[in-house]
Amino acid sequence: MSGETRKAFQDKLLVELRRECWVQGISISDALVREISPPAEIASLISQREQASQEIDRSTNQMEEAKSEALLVEQQEMQAQNGALGDARRDVVTVTKRAEQREVVSVTQANREHAVAKLANLHLVATERAAERVVRMGELPETVFVTGCPSIDLAARVRQQRGFLNLQDLQKGVGADVDPAQDYVIVLQHPVTIEWQEAEAQMTETLWAMRELDCPAYWFWPNVDAGSDATSKAIRVFRERYPLRTVHFFRSMPPEDFNRLLVDAAAIVGNSSAAIRECAYLGTPAINIGSRQSGRERGPNVTDVEYDRAAIGETLRAQLAHGRYPSSNIYGDGTAGPRIAIELATRPLTLKTPGK
């Protein structure tokens, strides 16, 4: 007998001794039980009871531990669910924000086109769909003519004069020596005016995609729209930290030489209108990133992606594997200049009163 059982027996013994001895004039101050030797039958029952009590205590502790572990698992699961819910909400906010930005781009572009159209009495447009839009804005159908885009005229002329690439222009700029006789990619990405705060992060995604792909590339500096400082900074910082061993950078290049690069390029990456217009005619595979070209008609050569390095890399690999596309005349066949000249020379030009 030990522990709580022994103490309880000792306390009870003290009470009984005091009561029995009191009537005899004997005072008992304390009692200490050093050893108890109960009969075997009683000792066995006491031992079993103590073991049962200890087992109950262990079981209780195990149950409490199990409850604590279950509560912890539940809390971790709840935290994971809350995290997933937060990620989903952020994705929804991101998608909504991008949709709103593209809507702003489209509305701004439409308002600009509408304002210009109202100032003109002769409308020379690049595509059939553009002609339909001008008519829907209230212009007379007999004043709207599809001539094609003049930029296609230069692309068509350069394609006919293949082999006249100015190698001196290719020696300008900085970076790796890229052989124009081998497969190469053109990268041209500008900031988006209403997304200027995201310009650096957007360019960084493209930089990572090109570094991971590690293919020869001619990379052109962005234009001077809002956000161009951040876009340029992204290029400078990235190439200092992570050398791009197969990329040559240019500030600019004469249009004729740039179109000669487009003619033989394996693909073009970024958000330049050249990927939408000239490359549709030339059949050059294009990866269009982001919202800058939202609302513009596309030929079969264009694949749209978001600012995501994995998506950019995967799409570029697919376009390189596909190869060149058939020429599309969506923006003209290379004769826009003569058509525009004929319309200007033969159509009567009248003074248009504002508001009419």
C-alpha positions as CSV (number, residue, x, y, z in Angstrom):
1,M,0.0,0.0,0.0
2,S,1.5,3.4,-1.0
3,G,0.7,6.8,-2.2
4,E,-2.8,8.3,-1.7
5,T,-4.1,5.1,-0.3
6,R,-1.5,4.9,2.4
7,K,-2.0,8.5,3.4
8,A,-5.8,8.0,3.6
9,F,-5.3,5.0,5.8
10,Q,-2.9,6.9,8.0
11,D,-5.3,9.9,8.4
12,K,-8.2,7.6,9.3
13,L,-6.0,5.7,11.8
14,L,-5.0,8.9,13.5
15,V,-8.7,9.9,13.9
16,E,-9.6,6.6,15.4
17,L,-6.6,6.5,17.8
18,R,-7.4,10.0,19.1
19,R,-11.1,9.1,19.7
20,E,-10.3,5.8,21.5
21,C,-7.4,7.2,23.6
22,W,-9.2,10.4,24.5
23,V,-11.6,8.6,26.9
24,Q,-8.6,7.1,28.6
25,G,-6.9,10.5,29.1
26,I,-4.3,9.9,26.4
27,S,-3.6,12.6,23.8
28,I,-2.4,11.6,20.4
29,S,-0.6,14.3,18.4
30,D,0.3,12.4,15.3
31,A,0.6,9.0,13.8
32,L,3.0,7.7,11.1
33,V,2.5,4.4,9.3
34,R,5.8,3.1,8.1
35,E,4.8,-0.3,6.9
36,I,1.4,-2.0,6.3
37,S,1.1,-5.7,5.8
38,P,-2.6,-6.5,5.2
39,P,-3.8,-10.0,4.5
40,A,-3.0,-11.3,1.1
41,E,-6.6,-11.2,0.0
42,I,-7.0,-7.6,1.0
43,A,-3.5,-6.7,-0.4
44,S,-4.5,-8.1,-3.7
45,L,-7.7,-6.1,-3.9
46,I,-5.9,-2.9,-2.8
47,S,-3.2,-3.5,-5.5
48,Q,-5.8,-4.1,-8.2
49,R,-7.7,-0.9,-7.2
50,E,-4.5,1.1,-7.3
51,Q,-3.6,-0.3,-10.7
52,A,-7.1,0.4,-12.0
53,S,-6.8,4.0,-10.7
54,Q,-3.5,4.5,-12.4
55,E,-4.8,3.0,-15.6
56,I,-7.8,5.4,-15.5
57,D,-5.4,8.3,-15.0
58,R,-3.3,7.2,-18.0
59,S,-6.4,6.8,-20.1
60,T,-7.6,10.2,-19.1
61,N,-4.3,11.8,-20.0
62,Q,-4.2,10.0,-23.3
63,M,-7.7,11.2,-24.1
64,E,-6.8,14.8,-23.2
65,E,-3.7,14.5,-25.5
66,A,-5.8,13.1,-28.3
67,K,-8.3,15.9,-27.9
68,S,-5.4,18.4,-28.0
69,E,-4.0,16.8,-31.1
70,A,-7.4,16.7,-32.8
71,L,-7.9,20.4,-31.9
72,L,-4.5,21.2,-33.4
73,V,-5.3,19.3,-36.6
74,E,-8.6,21.0,-36.8
75,Q,-7.0,24.4,-36.4
76,Q,-4.3,23.6,-39.0
77,E,-7.0,22.5,-41.4
78,M,-9.0,25.6,-40.7
79,Q,-5.9,27.7,-41.3
80,A,-5.2,25.9,-44.6
81,Q,-8.8,26.4,-45.7
82,N,-8.7,30.1,-44.8
83,G,-5.4,30.4,-46.7
84,A,-6.9,28.7,-49.7
85,L,-10.0,31.0,-49.4
86,G,-7.7,34.0,-49.2
87,D,-5.8,32.9,-52.3
88,A,-9.0,32.3,-54.2
89,R,-10.2,35.8,-53.2
90,R,-6.9,37.3,-54.3
91,D,-7.2,35.5,-57.6
92,V,-10.7,36.8,-58.0
93,V,-9.6,40.4,-57.2
94,T,-6.6,40.0,-59.6
95,V,-8.8,38.7,-62.4
96,T,-11.4,41.4,-61.7
97,K,-8.7,44.1,-61.7
98,R,-7.3,42.9,-65.0
99,A,-10.7,42.8,-66.5
100,E,-11.4,46.4,-65.3
101,Q,-8.1,47.6,-66.6
102,R,-8.8,46.0,-70.0
103,E,-12.2,47.6,-70.0
104,V,-10.6,51.0,-69.3
105,V,-8.1,50.4,-72.2
106,S,-10.9,49.5,-74.6
107,V,-13.1,52.4,-73.6
108,T,-10.2,54.9,-73.8
109,Q,-9.3,53.6,-77.2
110,A,-12.9,53.7,-78.4
111,N,-13.3,57.3,-77.1
112,R,-10.1,58.4,-78.9
113,E,-11.2,56.8,-82.1
114,H,-14.6,58.3,-81.8
115,A,-13.2,61.8,-81.2
116,V,-10.9,61.5,-84.2
117,A,-13.7,60.1,-86.4
118,K,-15.9,63.1,-85.6
119,L,-13.2,65.5,-86.8
120,A,-12.9,63.7,-90.2
121,N,-15.1,63.6,-93.3
122,L,-13.2,60.8,-94.9
123,H,-12.3,57.6,-93.0
124,L,-9.5,55.4,-94.2
125,V,-9.3,52.3,-91.9
126,A,-7.1,49.3,-91.8
127,T,-9.6,46.4,-91.4
128,E,-13.2,45.5,-92.2
129,R,-14.1,45.4,-88.5
130,A,-12.7,48.9,-88.0
131,A,-15.0,50.1,-90.8
132,E,-18.0,48.5,-89.1
133,R,-17.1,50.3,-85.9
134,V,-16.8,53.7,-87.5
135,V,-20.2,53.3,-89.2
136,R,-21.7,52.3,-85.8
137,M,-20.3,55.5,-84.3
138,G,-22.6,57.4,-86.7
139,E,-20.4,58.0,-89.7
140,L,-21.8,57.7,-93.2
141,P,-20.9,54.3,-94.9
142,E,-20.0,56.1,-98.1
143,T,-17.3,58.0,-96.3
144,V,-15.6,54.9,-94.9
145,F,-13.0,52.9,-96.9
146,V,-10.8,49.9,-96.0
147,T,-7.3,50.6,-97.2
148,G,-5.2,48.4,-94.9
149,C,-2.4,49.6,-92.6
150,P,0.6,51.5,-94.1
151,S,3.0,49.6,-91.8
152,I,2.2,46.5,-93.8
153,D,3.5,48.2,-96.9
154,L,7.0,48.4,-95.4
155,A,6.8,44.8,-94.2
156,A,5.9,43.6,-97.6
157,R,8.7,45.6,-99.3
158,V,11.3,44.3,-96.8
159,R,10.1,40.7,-97.3
160,Q,10.7,41.1,-101.0
161,Q,14.2,42.4,-100.4
162,R,15.4,39.7,-98.1
163,G,19.1,39.4,-97.6
164,F,19.8,43.1,-97.2
165,L,20.0,43.2,-93.4
166,N,22.3,46.0,-92.2
167,L,24.8,44.1,-90.0
168,Q,26.3,47.4,-88.7
169,D,23.0,48.1,-86.9
170,L,23.2,44.7,-85.3
171,Q,26.6,45.6,-83.9
172,K,25.1,48.4,-81.9
173,G,23.7,47.9,-78.4
174,V,25.1,45.6,-75.7
175,G,25.1,42.0,-74.8
176,A,25.7,38.7,-76.4
177,D,26.6,38.3,-80.1
178,V,23.5,36.8,-81.7
179,D,23.9,35.4,-85.2
180,P,20.9,36.6,-87.4
181,A,21.5,33.5,-89.6
182,Q,20.4,31.3,-86.7
183,D,17.0,31.0,-85.1
184,Y,16.4,34.0,-82.8
185,V,13.5,35.6,-80.8
186,I,12.6,39.3,-80.7
187,V,11.5,40.7,-77.4
188,L,9.7,44.1,-77.3
189,Q,7.6,44.9,-74.2
190,H,6.3,48.3,-73.4
191,P,4.7,49.6,-70.1
192,V,0.9,49.9,-70.1
193,T,-0.2,53.4,-69.2
194,I,-2.9,52.4,-66.7
195,E,-0.7,49.7,-65.2
196,W,2.4,51.7,-64.7
197,Q,2.8,50.7,-61.0
198,E,3.1,47.1,-62.1
199,A,5.5,47.7,-65.0
200,E,8.7,46.5,-63.2
201,A,7.1,43.3,-62.0
202,Q,5.6,42.6,-65.4
203,M,8.9,43.0,-67.2
204,T,10.6,40.8,-64.6
205,E,8.3,37.9,-65.4
206,T,9.3,38.2,-69.1
207,L,13.0,38.4,-68.1
208,W,12.8,35.2,-66.1
209,A,10.9,33.4,-68.9
210,M,13.6,34.3,-71.4
211,R,16.5,33.4,-69.0
212,E,15.0,30.0,-68.3
213,L,14.5,29.4,-72.0
214,D,18.0,30.5,-72.8
215,C,17.6,31.0,-76.5
216,P,19.2,33.7,-78.8
217,A,17.2,36.9,-78.7
218,Y,17.3,40.5,-79.8
219,W,15.7,42.6,-76.9
220,F,14.5,46.1,-77.6
221,W,14.2,48.9,-75.1
222,P,10.6,50.0,-74.2
223,N,9.0,53.2,-75.3
224,V,8.6,56.3,-73.1
225,D,5.0,55.7,-71.9
226,A,4.2,56.1,-68.3
227,G,6.0,53.3,-66.4
228,S,9.0,53.2,-68.8
229,D,11.4,54.1,-66.1
230,A,10.3,51.0,-64.0
231,T,10.4,48.8,-67.1
232,S,13.9,49.9,-68.0
233,K,15.0,49.5,-64.4
234,A,13.8,45.9,-64.4
235,I,16.0,45.1,-67.4
236,R,19.1,46.8,-65.9
237,V,18.7,45.3,-62.5
238,F,18.0,41.8,-63.8
239,R,20.8,41.6,-66.2
240,E,23.3,42.7,-63.5
241,R,22.1,40.0,-61.2
242,Y,21.4,37.3,-63.7
243,P,23.5,37.5,-66.9
244,L,21.6,36.8,-70.0
245,R,24.2,35.0,-72.0
246,T,22.2,34.7,-75.3
247,V,20.5,38.1,-75.4
248,H,21.6,41.3,-77.3
249,F,19.9,44.6,-76.2
250,F,19.0,47.5,-78.5
251,R,17.8,51.0,-77.7
252,S,16.3,51.4,-81.2
253,M,16.8,50.4,-84.8
254,P,15.7,51.8,-88.2
255,P,12.2,50.5,-89.3
256,E,13.6,48.8,-92.3
257,D,16.1,46.8,-90.3
258,F,13.6,46.0,-87.6
259,N,11.2,44.6,-90.2
260,R,14.1,42.5,-91.7
261,L,14.5,41.0,-88.2
262,L,10.8,40.3,-88.0
263,V,10.9,38.5,-91.4
264,D,13.3,35.9,-90.2
265,A,12.5,35.8,-86.5
266,A,11.5,32.5,-85.0
267,A,9.0,34.4,-82.7
268,I,8.3,37.7,-81.1
269,V,7.5,38.1,-77.4
270,G,6.0,41.1,-75.6
271,N,3.2,43.5,-76.2
272,S,4.2,45.4,-79.3
273,S,1.7,46.2,-82.0
274,A,4.3,44.8,-84.5
275,A,3.4,41.3,-83.2
276,I,-0.3,42.0,-84.1
277,R,0.0,43.9,-87.4
278,E,3.3,43.2,-89.3
279,C,3.8,39.7,-87.9
280,A,0.3,38.7,-89.0
281,Y,1.3,39.5,-92.5
282,L,4.8,38.0,-92.2
283,G,3.5,34.9,-90.4
284,T,5.9,35.3,-87.5
285,P,4.7,33.5,-84.4
286,A,3.8,36.0,-81.6
287,I,3.3,35.7,-77.9
288,N,1.3,38.7,-76.8
289,I,1.6,39.5,-73.1
290,G,-1.0,41.3,-71.0
291,S,-3.6,43.9,-71.9
292,R,-1.8,46.5,-74.0
293,Q,-3.2,45.2,-77.3
294,S,-6.7,44.5,-75.9
295,G,-9.4,45.1,-78.4
296,R,-7.2,44.8,-81.5
297,E,-7.9,42.2,-84.1
298,R,-5.5,39.3,-84.2
299,G,-4.3,36.9,-86.9
300,P,-3.8,33.2,-86.3
301,N,-0.1,33.8,-85.4
302,V,-0.9,35.4,-82.0
303,T,-1.2,33.6,-78.7
304,D,-2.2,35.7,-75.7
305,V,-0.8,35.1,-72.2
306,E,-0.7,36.9,-68.8
307,Y,2.4,38.2,-67.1
308,D,3.5,34.8,-65.8
309,R,7.0,33.4,-66.5
310,A,5.8,29.8,-66.7
311,A,2.9,30.7,-69.1
312,I,5.2,32.8,-71.2
313,G,7.9,30.1,-71.4
314,E,5.4,27.3,-72.2
315,T,3.7,29.4,-74.9
316,L,7.0,30.4,-76.5
317,R,8.1,26.8,-76.7
318,A,4.8,25.9,-78.3
319,Q,5.1,28.7,-80.9
320,L,8.7,27.8,-81.7
321,A,7.7,24.2,-82.2
322,H,4.8,25.3,-84.5
323,G,7.0,27.5,-86.7
324,R,5.8,30.1,-89.2
325,Y,2.1,30.8,-90.0
326,P,0.5,31.5,-93.3
327,S,0.4,35.1,-94.2
328,S,-2.7,37.0,-93.0
329,N,-4.1,40.1,-94.8
330,I,-6.2,41.1,-91.8
331,Y,-4.3,44.4,-91.7
332,G,-3.7,44.7,-95.4
333,D,-1.8,43.2,-98.3
334,G,1.0,45.8,-98.6
335,T,-0.8,48.2,-100.9
336,A,-2.3,50.6,-98.3
337,G,-0.2,53.6,-99.5
338,P,-1.5,53.6,-103.1
339,R,-5.1,53.0,-101.9
340,I,-4.9,55.9,-99.5
341,A,-3.4,58.2,-102.2
342,I,-6.2,57.3,-104.6
343,E,-9.0,58.0,-102.1
344,L,-7.4,61.3,-101.1
345,A,-7.0,62.3,-104.8
346,T,-10.5,61.3,-106.0
347,R,-12.8,61.9,-103.1
348,P,-14.3,65.3,-102.6
349,L,-13.1,66.9,-99.3
350,T,-15.5,69.2,-97.5
351,L,-15.3,71.3,-94.4
352,K,-17.0,69.4,-91.5
353,T,-18.9,71.5,-89.0
354,P,-18.4,70.3,-85.4
355,G,-21.4,68.6,-84.0
356,K,-22.8,67.6,-87.4
